[in-house]
Amino acid sequence: MKIGIVGLGFVGLSLSSVLASKGYEVIGIDNDIKKSEKISKGKLPFFEPDLEKTLKNGLRKKLTISNNFSLIEVCDIIFVTVGTPQKLNGTIELSIIKKAVKEIGKVIKKSKKNQIIFIKSTVIPGTLLNVILPIIEKESSKKNGRGFELISNPEFLQESRAIQDTKFPHAVVLGGYKNKNMQKAKNFFSKLHSKTPIIITNHQTAEMVKYANNSFLATKISFINQLSNICQNIPGSNIDDIAKIIGLDPRIGGKFLNAGPGYGGSCLPKDMKALIKFASDVGINPALLNAVEKINENQINEIILLITKEIGIISSKHITILGTAFKPNTDDVRESISIELIKKLLNKKAKITIYDPKATENTKNIFGDKIIYSKSLIDALNGSQCAIIMTQWKEFENLNNIIIKKMKKKIIIDCRRILAGSKLNAKYYALGIGK
Ligand SMILES: NC(=O)c1ccc[n+]([C@@H]2O[C@H](COP(=O)([O-])OP(=O)(O)OC[C@H]3O[C@@H](n4cnc5c(N)ncnc54)[C@H](O)[C@@H]3O)[C@@H](O)[C@H]2O)c1
């Protein structure tokens, strides 16, 4: 069984590494030459726990990394894992995936194998049958079901635990026609994930499942953030206790109820926008989804309100931002609320210093010399007039009275309530705890 994987980002590189380390012969393709060269040497283009070890293990076995598409001609199955970002107007950008499947179509034209092509990239319902399939059929001069099989296989991994999620997904969804190739696909995944439920459905339902999943997660976050804002006005109340207690109700569940600055990252914001646009296009008023998004967008104003309340005019104040990654254990800053906050504070002429254990380089790519980058927590606080905890990095739990001694004004705004239990000689405000 030879496996081709097209697009070596968080999803594709994790999948390539895990499959190769399990002994499959894998050919990973990325059209970014520098990236594919780096990966082929066992170096990561981004930080993801356990990935480097898994990649190196895969490379020692049967993993080939290249930018040469023709290598996948010999593959029995091909995964498409390229990015599907958003356009400026919020709709889904399909040009990247169109280009990738065009290349795949050309390559499978020459192949004698009856390849199964799994689309893992998140795409709006209808994209496989109306956009991707016609491209592959045209380029390969083959028909779906005769020469190749196109199956939707949405991905649910979370960055920061991509390897774990790739090894042990909570579900495998296969969207397509119920035929022999689908049975082959099912057998492949059953062997790989013997304990995971495998659900077979049609293309469009599988595509929609991913949006249902992410919009539900976004809804949970906006729900708890709205409650957190209410709690902040109830002296003594604590959103974490409330989340913990309601989470014990099995109908609710405890995950994704962490109040904070709002959801960010490479998936939830763009998938929400794409779903909202899609709903409008099919004549549905997505009132709930709109509200979820609005609450998320407003959450940053809650933080600015707190800052203004505590330090007055923001202009020329020295503010430290702790954490720029959209969540801990990643260096991904795509759509990070922390990045948005920095932009807003810079507009108000604040002097910004940041510290993030992993995301400094990616933050530099955005702000260049407009802000200061610290190498340690303690340096970041030197001379600061206000520190804002944005990302729930474990390291920030070390913040104590000795470390904050270096601050010019000891004001801490904790958007993650990491220090809620600490006795700090500081003016301490936590999002979601009423004062
Ligand atoms: N990152 C996540 O947590 C996550 C989770 C679930 C689903 N998804 C979805 O999976 C898809 C991939 O996400 P990602 O975060 O891994 O993306 P990414 O942007 O990190 O990586 C995509 C990779 O594809 C490469 N690429 C682009 N065009 C190519 C082409 N024509 N040929 C070969 N390679 C090409 C890029 O160079 C890049 O390395 C997206 O649709 C995303 O929405 C992502």
The ligand as an SDF file (V2000), in Angstrom:
LIG
                    3D

 44 48  0  0  0  0  0  0  0  0999 V2000
   -4.6900   23.0620   11.1920 N   0  0  0  0  0  0  0  0  0  0  0  0
   -5.6960   22.4360   11.7590 C   0  0  0  0  0  0  0  0  0  0  0  0
   -5.7940   22.3790   12.9820 O   0  0  0  0  0  0  0  0  0  0  0  0
   -6.7500   21.7650   10.9280 C   0  0  0  0  0  0  0  0  0  0  0  0
   -7.6360   20.8500   11.5310 C   0  0  0  0  0  0  0  0  0  0  0  0
   -8.6090   20.2320   10.7600 C   0  0  0  0  0  0  0  0  0  0  0  0
   -8.7340   20.5390    9.4190 C   0  0  0  0  0  0  0  0  0  0  0  0
   -7.8890   21.4580    8.8620 N   0  0  0  0  0  0  0  0  0  0  0  0
   -8.0480   21.7370    7.4190 C   0  0  0  0  0  0  0  0  0  0  0  0
   -7.0600   20.9830    6.7410 O   0  0  0  0  0  0  0  0  0  0  0  0
   -6.5370   21.7410    5.6560 C   0  0  0  0  0  0  0  0  0  0  0  0
   -5.0440   21.9300    5.8220 C   0  0  0  0  0  0  0  0  0  0  0  0
   -4.8130   22.6610    6.9920 O   0  0  0  0  0  0  0  0  0  0  0  0
   -3.3200   22.9590    7.5370 P   0  0  0  0  0  0  0  0  0  0  0  0
   -3.4790   23.7660    8.7700 O   0  0  0  0  0  0  0  0  0  0  0  0
   -2.5570   21.7080    7.5760 O   0  0  0  0  0  0  0  0  0  0  0  0
   -2.7960   23.8900    6.3430 O   0  0  0  0  0  0  0  0  0  0  0  0
   -1.4020   24.6000    6.1970 P   0  0  0  0  0  0  0  0  0  0  0  0
   -1.6760   25.8910    5.5640 O   0  0  0  0  0  0  0  0  0  0  0  0
   -0.6540   24.5360    7.4870 O   0  0  0  0  0  0  0  0  0  0  0  0
   -0.6260   23.6560    5.1570 O   0  0  0  0  0  0  0  0  0  0  0  0
   -0.9800   23.4750    3.8340 C   0  0  0  0  0  0  0  0  0  0  0  0
    0.2510   23.0340    3.0500 C   0  0  0  0  0  0  0  0  0  0  0  0
   -0.1110   22.7930    1.7040 O   0  0  0  0  0  0  0  0  0  0  0  0
    0.9520   23.2310    0.8620 C   0  0  0  0  0  0  0  0  0  0  0  0
    0.4180   23.4410   -0.4830 N   0  0  0  0  0  0  0  0  0  0  0  0
   -0.3120   24.4730   -0.9600 C   0  0  0  0  0  0  0  0  0  0  0  0
   -0.5890   24.2850   -2.2640 N   0  0  0  0  0  0  0  0  0  0  0  0
   -0.0460   23.1150   -2.6200 C   0  0  0  0  0  0  0  0  0  0  0  0
    0.0110   22.3860   -3.8340 C   0  0  0  0  0  0  0  0  0  0  0  0
   -0.5780   22.8200   -4.9520 N   0  0  0  0  0  0  0  0  0  0  0  0
    0.6770   21.2360   -3.8460 N   0  0  0  0  0  0  0  0  0  0  0  0
    1.2930   20.7700   -2.7390 C   0  0  0  0  0  0  0  0  0  0  0  0
    1.2710   21.4160   -1.5580 N   0  0  0  0  0  0  0  0  0  0  0  0
    0.6090   22.5700   -1.5030 C   0  0  0  0  0  0  0  0  0  0  0  0
    1.4430   24.4880    1.5430 C   0  0  0  0  0  0  0  0  0  0  0  0
    2.7540   24.8240    1.1420 O   0  0  0  0  0  0  0  0  0  0  0  0
    1.3580   24.0870    3.0140 C   0  0  0  0  0  0  0  0  0  0  0  0
    2.5690   23.5090    3.4560 O   0  0  0  0  0  0  0  0  0  0  0  0
   -7.3360   23.0400    5.6210 C   0  0  0  0  0  0  0  0  0  0  0  0
   -8.4340   22.8970    4.7590 O   0  0  0  0  0  0  0  0  0  0  0  0
   -7.8200   23.1800    7.0480 C   0  0  0  0  0  0  0  0  0  0  0  0
   -9.0000   23.9420    7.1390 O   0  0  0  0  0  0  0  0  0  0  0  0
   -6.8900   22.0440    9.5720 C   0  0  0  0  0  0  0  0  0  0  0  0
  1  2  1  0
  2  3  2  0
  2  4  1  0
  4  5  1  0
  4 44  2  0
  5  6  2  0
  6  7  1  0
  7  8  2  0
  8  9  1  0
  8 44  1  0
  9 10  1  0
  9 42  1  0
 10 11  1  0
 11 12  1  0
 11 40  1  0
 12 13  1  0
 13 14  1  0
 14 15  2  0
 14 16  1  0
 14 17  1  0
 17 18  1  0
 18 19  2  0
 18 20  1  0
 18 21  1  0
 21 22  1  0
 22 23  1  0
 23 24  1  0
 23 38  1  0
 24 25  1  0
 25 26  1  0
 25 36  1  0
 26 27  1  0
 26 35  1  0
 27 28  2  0
 28 29  1  0
 29 30  1  0
 29 35  2  0
 30 31  1  0
 30 32  2  0
 32 33  1  0
 33 34  2  0
 34 35  1  0
 36 37  1  0
 36 38  1  0
 38 39  1  0
 40 41  1  0
 40 42  1  0
 42 43  1  0
M  CHG  2   8   1  16  -1
M  END
$$$$
